[in-house]
């Protein structure tokens, strides 16, 4: 399996922090260590807070991509 191919996608557009953080950590909790989660987020508070919060929990934020609609994709590796 390609190491940058996400195992799961979580669409949290329209969800504010900290609810989006709780949903992300719940999803990561169901995954196996080393798997990649793709999280879709809105601009502003979600993208400003989520990557740092997930990294503080010990997960690996492997990349952030800006989408054409103004949102973002965050790639998080479960550690």
Buried (B, 14 or more C-beta within 10 A) or exposed (E): EEEEEBBBEBEBBEBEBEEBBEBBBEBBEEBEEEBBBBBBBBBEEBBEBBBEBBEEEEBBBEBBEEEEEEBBBBBBBBE
